[in-house]
């Protein structure tokens, strides 16, 4: 699997309570704005919201499964709108630049909710999987 | 709980196989470089590595539990060294700027392994929890 400049990909997913619970267990982030409906009612959101980093996890999934990305080099994230339990989000990827000689690409990463509102925007920098072979020079990746 | 300019906080955590498995389930990211020891041996890493976004999840935990952050507005991440199952990482937070009138702060976020190597570096932008009350102006947060 590979990709080229200008490629676009979409992937949709429901944000379930089970995902929020599991993400809290992995991260240890039990912030009541995510976990406690009564507390969440007192906030500006009026109800529980999903952890912002769940979107980041879904972006990493879309990159790995959709584009066959080898390794993540970087990511920027701007959280613009909350995502609520039960929302269906769509991850939009767009390959905006590739340095072919080094296998490094920039991918615009946007997460929208079911109303088309942009919830998270940012950019990923990634290493194509063909470049993941055994090389012992500077490890520059995760 | 609150914090002020210049505050620093550290939090250490072992990266377990259970975390990698759970993160794969939440995200759907079963990239073999994380899950398949035989495949991982053929890569430059020589063994399985943790998902980069597990570090992001731990940063979000440290912000929420350590600084009592209300809401995440943004995060940048540069993945510089891989993190392996069994590594013990330390999340280092440093409050580098605060706009007190709006409750918005910048926090340097660095993740080091047990050898003191920087694995992930970046910056978080966050809203202090005191500013999380019911306000119906522009929702600018997650």
Interface residues (C-beta under 8 A of the other chain):
Chain A: X13 X19 X22 X23 X25 X26 X27 X28 X29 X30 X31 X33 X42 X43 X44 X45 X46 X49 X50 X51 X52 X53 X54 X55 X56 X57 X58 X60 X61 X64 X65 X69 X70 X71 X72 X73 X74 X75 X76 X77 X78 X79 X80 X81 X82 X83 X119 X120 X132 X133 X134 X135 X136 X139 X140 X141 X142
Chain B: X13 X19 X22 X23 X25 X26 X27 X28 X29 X30 X31 X33 X42 X43 X44 X45 X46 X49 X50 X51 X52 X53 X54 X55 X56 X57 X58 X60 X61 X64 X65 X69 X70 X71 X72 X73 X74 X75 X76 X77 X78 X79 X80 X81 X82 X83 X119 X120 X132 X133 X134 X135 X136 X139 X140 X141 X142
